[in-house]
């Protein structure tokens, strides 16, 4: 299964000043598989060390001399490690924290050797080793679940991937192609993007196989709670972990989890789940400019789970729930689709960026408003709404565009793509023009690209562009 992040690894292989690279992400998102596939296609030799399976090998990394470390590894593994030809892969590196600090010496003394590492629960290890961290001497690659285009490619739909990547803002999609892609996205939402679940589904075209894998993954995460020993009680983690899938899309309050638990204690448990990348905070930003994090309010946030497929399993949804719904955004009050959109946007920036996501909320008497997500592209802040068909209004998006003087908004729904011109009125009655880029859910992986192309084309003339938007009831 091809991962988009492999392109970043290919560029890393040959770039000047290359540093050891560490892959970060939740357990079972495919970090090890990605490195193995990358090595198979780009190196003559591949040496993999798993510190959970062979913990004694960590003792070979106590030296400050990479050449001595390599010599000892060659003896222990009975293989040759040749700089320029070999990729040395240190897997499950969280099981040998001191090894992380040793990575700095490979950059300083043996930069010609390609060194990659990966691990889960790394954030916890890194937080415990601030002084030993090789700051500035390693680089990171953040990996999440598979995106929709990766799912399509794994399913053999290469032409559809190319089709999506070639669509211009507002360009029409033939109804037959639109229906097929929407159906495939429906399948993706149910199966999810965990590589093992995707493989189980594709091998036999059987949802039950994928469900078994996802139940196993959820159990594995729960078993990991034992590794948080001394930080947070197991019962508190289990309670929070079990509640998150049902709270997606809602402003988070600790009382939603357990009124009897102190908010500070639950906050600590949530910190650990976020460090394990099982959950992610979507923070409120005032969004007056970039970076969005500069105006983030850590006390106001929503939550995302790791993966939409895990959400469907945890909440008991099946493919029948999505097939019987008139609009897939109506299933589970749209929370599962909001999860699918959110996990794509969370990892839509280049993989060397720390994943982060924001939303906007305005809480005033008789004037509450909320925009699902915010995307920063260059100096532009673009609101993104996830709405069901033509039944969902865009009042909050209009309000955001007026208050922030922004000229572009994005809607994701089940309808065909369009790019429409519209106007919104300021308090003084002045009309301010803006554009609405409306995209079907299956184009969520193209959001950033299409935002860039739309902003670059401000001045008119894009294919498929409509004017006024009067036929769309969401403009009223």
C-alpha positions in Angstrom: 0.0 0.0 0.0 1.6 3.2 -1.2 1.7 6.0 1.4 2.1 9.7 0.3 4.7 10.2 3.0 7.1 7.9 1.1 7.7 10.8 -1.3 9.1 12.8 1.6 11.4 9.9 2.5 12.6 9.7 -1.1 13.5 13.4 -1.0 15.1 12.9 2.4 17.4 10.2 1.1 19.3 12.5 -1.2 19.0 15.9 0.3 22.0 17.9 1.5 22.5 18.1 5.3 20.3 15.0 5.8 19.7 14.2 9.4 18.5 10.9 11.0 14.7 10.8 10.7 12.2 9.7 13.3 8.7 8.6 12.3 6.1 9.6 14.8 2.5 8.5 15.0 0.0 6.3 16.8 0.5 2.6 17.1 -0.4 0.6 13.9 -0.7 3.5 11.5 1.9 1.9 9.3 5.2 3.5 10.3 7.3 0.3 10.1 5.7 -0.8 6.9 6.3 2.6 5.3 10.1 2.4 6.1 10.4 -1.2 4.8 8.7 -0.4 1.5 10.9 2.8 1.2 14.0 0.7 1.8 13.0 -2.0 -0.6 12.7 0.4 -3.4 15.6 2.8 -2.6 18.4 0.8 -0.9 20.7 -2.1 -1.7 20.7 -3.2 2.0 18.3 -2.8 4.9 19.1 -3.5 8.5 16.2 -3.4 11.0 16.5 -3.5 14.7 13.4 -3.8 16.9 14.1 -2.8 20.5 11.0 -4.4 21.9 11.9 -7.7 20.4 15.7 -7.4 21.1 16.1 -5.1 24.0 19.7 -6.1 24.7 20.8 -4.4 21.4 20.2 -1.0 23.2 23.5 -1.6 25.1 25.4 -1.3 21.9 24.4 2.4 21.6 26.1 3.6 24.7 29.2 4.8 22.8 29.5 8.3 21.5 31.2 6.9 18.4 28.8 5.9 15.5 31.6 3.9 13.9 32.0 1.8 17.0 28.2 1.4 17.3 28.1 0.2 13.7 31.0 -2.2 14.2 29.2 -3.7 17.2 25.9 -4.0 15.3 27.6 -5.8 12.4 29.0 -8.3 14.9 25.7 -8.7 16.8 23.6 -9.0 13.6 26.2 -10.7 11.4 25.6 -8.4 8.5 27.3 -5.5 6.8 26.2 -1.9 7.3 27.6 0.2 4.5 27.1 4.0 4.4 25.4 5.1 1.2 24.0 1.6 0.5 22.3 0.7 3.8 19.3 2.0 5.6 19.6 1.4 9.3 16.1 1.3 10.8 15.7 1.5 14.6 12.1 0.4 15.3 10.1 0.6 18.5 12.8 3.1 19.7 10.6 4.2 22.6 11.7 0.9 24.3 15.3 2.2 24.3 15.1 5.9 25.2 18.8 6.4 25.5 19.2 5.4 21.8 17.3 8.5 20.8 20.0 10.7 22.3 22.7 8.7 20.4 21.2 9.7 17.1 22.9 13.1 17.2 26.3 11.5 16.8 25.3 9.9 13.5 24.7 13.4 12.0 27.9 14.8 13.5 30.3 11.8 12.8 28.7 9.6 10.2 26.3 11.7 8.1 26.7 9.4 5.0 24.8 6.6 6.8 21.0 6.7 6.4 19.4 6.3 9.8 15.6 6.1 10.3 13.7 5.4 13.5 10.1 4.9 14.5 8.1 4.3 17.6 4.8 4.7 19.3 4.1 6.5 22.6 7.2 8.5 21.6 5.8 11.8 22.9 5.8 10.4 26.4 9.4 9.3 26.1 10.5 12.6 24.6 8.8 14.6 27.4 10.8 12.6 29.9 14.2 13.2 28.2 14.3 16.9 27.5 18.0 17.3 28.3 19.1 14.2 26.3 17.2 15.2 23.2 19.4 15.8 20.1 17.7 19.1 19.3 18.4 20.2 15.8 20.2 17.0 14.9 17.3 14.9 14.0 14.1 15.5 11.9 10.6 14.1 12.2 8.0 12.7 9.9 4.5 12.6 11.3 2.3 9.8 10.1 -1.5 9.4 10.5 -4.0 6.9 9.2 -4.3 6.3 5.4 -6.0 9.1 3.5 -8.8 8.5 1.0 -6.5 8.7 -2.0 -4.2 6.1 -0.4 -7.2 3.9 0.2 -8.3 4.3 -3.5 -4.8 3.4 -4.7 -4.7 0.3 -2.4 -8.0 -0.7 -3.8 -6.7 -0.5 -7.4 -8.4 2.8 -8.4 -5.3 4.5 -9.6 -7.2 6.3 -12.4 -9.6 7.8 -9.8 -6.7 9.1 -7.8 -5.3 10.8 -10.9 -8.7 12.2 -11.7 -9.1 13.8 -8.3 -5.6 15.2 -8.4 -6.3 16.9 -11.8 -9.7 18.5 -10.9 -9.7 22.3 -11.0 -11.7 24.4 -8.5 -15.4 24.1 -9.4 -14.8 21.7 -12.2 -17.8 19.5 -12.9 -17.7 15.8 -12.1 -19.9 13.5 -14.2 -22.8 12.1 -12.1 -21.7 8.5 -12.6 -18.2 9.2 -11.4 -19.5 11.4 -8.5 -21.8 8.5 -7.4 -18.9 6.0 -7.6 -16.6 8.2 -5.6 -19.2 8.9 -3.0 -19.9 5.2 -2.6 -16.1 4.5 -2.2 -15.9 7.3 0.4 -18.8 5.7 2.3 -16.8 2.5 2.3 -13.7 4.3 3.5 -15.5 5.9 6.4 -16.7 2.5 7.6 -13.4 0.7 7.0 -11.2 3.6 8.0 -7.5 4.3 7.3 -5.7 1.9 9.6 -3.6 -0.1 7.2 -4.3 -3.6 8.7 -8.0 -3.0 8.6 -7.8 -1.7 5.0 -5.8 -4.8 4.0 -8.3 -7.1 5.7 -11.2 -5.5 3.8 -9.5 -5.5 0.4 -8.2 -9.1 0.5 -11.7 -10.5 0.8 -13.9 -7.5 0.2 -15.5 -8.3 3.5 -16.4 -5.7 6.2 -16.4 -8.4 8.9 -12.7 -9.0 8.4 -12.0 -5.3 8.8 -14.2 -5.1 11.9 -12.3 -7.9 13.6 -9.0 -6.1 13.0 -10.4 -2.8 14.3 -11.7 -4.4 17.5 -8.2 -5.9 17.9 -6.6 -2.4 17.4 -8.9 -0.8 20.0 -8.0 -3.6 22.4 -4.3 -3.0 21.8 -4.6 0.7 22.7 -6.4 -0.3 25.9 -3.6 -2.7 26.7 -1.1 0.1 26.2 -2.6 1.9 29.2 -0.4 -0.3 31.3 2.5 1.6 29.9 1.1 4.8 31.4 1.5 3.3 34.9 2.3 5.9 37.5 0.9 8.7 35.4 -2.9 8.2 35.4 -5.1 5.4 36.8 -6.2 2.8 34.3 -9.9 3.3 35.0 -9.7 7.0 34.2 -8.0 6.3 30.9 -10.5 3.6 30.0 -13.4 5.9 30.8 -12.1 8.7 28.7 -11.0 6.5 25.8 -14.5 4.9 25.6 -16.2 8.3 25.6 -14.2 10.2 22.9 -15.9 8.6 19.8 -19.3 9.7 21.1 -18.1 13.3 21.7 -16.7 14.1 18.3 -17.9 17.4 16.8 -19.0 18.8 20.1 -17.3 21.4 22.3 -15.5 19.3 24.9 -16.4 19.5 28.6 -14.9 17.2 31.2 -18.3 16.8 32.7 -19.3 14.9 29.5 -16.9 12.1 30.6 -17.6 11.8 34.3 -19.0 14.4 36.6 -17.5 12.7 39.6 -13.9 13.0 38.2 -12.0 16.3 38.8 -11.4 18.2 35.6 -7.7 18.4 36.3 -7.4 14.7 36.6 -9.3 14.1 33.3 -7.2 16.7 31.6 -4.0 14.8 32.5 -5.5 11.6 31.1 -6.5 13.4 27.9 -3.0 14.8 27.6 -1.6 11.2 27.7 -4.1 10.0 25.0 -3.1 13.0 22.8 0.6 12.2 23.4 -0.1 8.7 22.2 -1.8 10.2 19.1 -5.0 8.2 19.9 -6.9 11.5 20.2 -6.2 15.1 19.1 -7.4 18.4 20.3 -9.0 20.8 17.8 -8.4 24.1 19.5 -10.3 27.3 19.2 -8.4 30.1 17.5 -9.6 33.8 17.2 -8.2 33.4 13.6 -7.3 37.1 13.1 -4.2 36.0 11.2 -1.5 33.3 10.9 -0.2 31.3 12.6 -3.5 30.2 14.0 -1.8 28.8 17.0 -0.8 32.3 18.1 -4.4 33.0 19.1 -5.4 29.5 20.2 -7.4 29.1 23.4 -6.4 25.8 25.0 -9.5 25.8 27.2 -11.9 25.7 24.3 -11.5 22.7 22.1 -13.2 19.7 20.4 -11.8 16.2 20.1 -10.9 13.9 17.2 -10.3 10.2 17.6 -7.5 8.6 15.6 -9.5 7.2 12.7 -13.1 7.3 11.3 -13.1 3.5 10.9 -12.3 3.1 14.6 -15.1 5.5 15.4 -17.6 3.5 13.5 -16.5 0.3 15.3 -16.5 2.0 18.7 -20.0 3.5 18.2 -21.5 0.3 16.7 -22.1 1.7 13.2 -22.1 -0.6 10.1 -22.1 -0.1 6.4 -25.9 -0.6 6.5 -26.3 2.6 8.5 -24.5 4.6 5.8 -26.2 2.8 2.9 -29.7 3.4 4.2 -29.1 7.1 5.0 -30.3 9.6 2.4 -27.0 11.5 3.1 -24.0 9.9 4.8 -23.6 13.2 6.7 -26.9 12.4 8.5 -25.5 9.2 10.1 -24.5 9.7 13.7 -25.4 13.4 13.4 -22.6 13.9 11.0 -19.9 13.2 13.6 -18.3 10.3 11.8 -17.9 12.3 8.6 -16.6 15.3 10.6 -14.0 12.9 12.0 -13.0 11.7 8.5 -12.7 15.3 7.3 -10.8 16.3 10.5 -8.2 13.5 10.3 -7.5 14.5 6.7 -7.0 18.2 7.5 -5.0 17.3 10.6 -2.4 15.6 8.4 -2.8 17.7 5.2 0.3 19.8 5.8 3.7 18.4 4.8 4.6 15.5 7.0 7.4 17.4 8.8 4.9 19.7 10.3 3.6 18.9 13.8 -0.1 18.0 13.2 -2.5 20.6 14.6 -6.0 21.7 13.8 -8.2 24.6 14.8 -11.8 25.7 14.7 -13.6 28.9 15.5 -16.4 29.6 17.9 -18.2 32.8 18.7 -20.2 32.8 21.9 -22.4 35.8 22.4 -26.0 36.2 23.6 -28.3 35.3 20.7 -25.4 35.1 18.3 -23.6 31.8 18.9 -21.7 30.6 15.8 -19.1 27.9 15.1 -17.0 27.0 12.1 -16.0 23.3 12.0 -12.4 23.8 10.9 -9.9 26.4 9.9 -7.1 26.0 7.3 -4.2 28.4 7.0 -2.7 28.6 3.5 0.1 31.2 3.3 -1.3 34.4 4.8 -4.9 33.3 4.2 -7.2 31.8 6.9 -10.0 29.8 5.2 -13.1 28.5 7.2 -14.2 24.9 6.4 -17.7 23.7 7.1 -18.9 20.1 6.9 -22.6 20.2 6.0 -25.3 17.7 5.0 -26.6 18.3 1.4 -28.5 21.5 0.9 -30.2 21.2 4.3 -27.2 22.7 6.2 -27.0 26.5 6.3 -23.8 28.4 6.3 -24.7 31.2 8.7 -21.6 30.7 10.8 -19.3 30.7 7.8 -20.9 34.0 6.6 -20.4 35.5 10.1 -16.7 34.4 10.1 -16.1 35.9 6.6 -17.7 39.2 7.7 -15.9 39.5 11.0 -12.5 38.4 9.7 -12.8 40.1 6.3 -12.0 36.9 4.4 -12.8 36.2 0.8 -12.9 32.4 0.6 -14.9 29.7 2.4 -15.0 25.9 1.9 -18.0 23.6 2.3 -17.7 19.8 2.3 -20.9 17.9 1.6 -22.4 15.1 -0.5 -23.1 17.3 -3.5 -21.1 17.9 -6.6 -18.3 20.4 -6.7 -18.8 24.1 -7.4 -17.2 27.5 -7.1 -19.6 30.2 -6.5 -19.5 34.0 -6.1 -21.6 35.5 -3.3 -21.8 38.5 -1.1 -22.2 39.1 2.6 -23.4 42.3 4.2 -21.4 44.2 6.9 -23.1 46.0 9.8 -23.0 49.2 7.8 -24.8 47.5 4.9 -21.8 47.4 2.7 -21.7 44.3 0.5 -18.5 42.3 0.6 -17.9 39.6 -2.1 -16.5 36.2 -1.3 -16.3 32.8 -2.9 -17.6 29.5 -1.7 -15.6 26.5 -2.8 -18.1 23.6 -2.4 -16.5 20.1 -2.5 -17.8 16.6 -2.2 -16.5 14.7 0.8 -14.3 12.5 -1.4 -12.3 15.6 -2.3 -11.2 16.3 1.3 -7.6 15.2 0.4 -7.6 18.0 -2.3 -8.7 20.8 0.0 -5.4 22.5 0.4 -4.4 22.3 -3.2 -7.8 23.6 -4.4 -7.6 26.5 -1.9 -4.3 27.5 -3.3 -5.5 27.3 -6.8 -8.7 29.3 -6.0 -6.7 32.0 -4.2 -4.2 32.2 -7.1 -7.2 32.6 -9.5 -8.9 35.4 -7.7 -9.9 37.6 -10.5 -12.2 35.1 -12.2 -12.2 32.7 -15.0 -11.9 29.4 -13.3 -13.6 26.4 -14.9 -17.0 25.5 -13.6 -17.4 28.8 -11.7 -20.9 30.0 -11.0 -22.0 33.5 -10.0 -24.1 34.8 -7.2 -25.0 31.5 -5.7 -28.7 32.4 -5.8 -29.7 28.8 -6.5 -28.1 27.5 -3.4 -30.3 28.0 -0.3 -27.3 28.1 2.0 -26.7 31.7 0.8 -29.9 32.9 2.4 
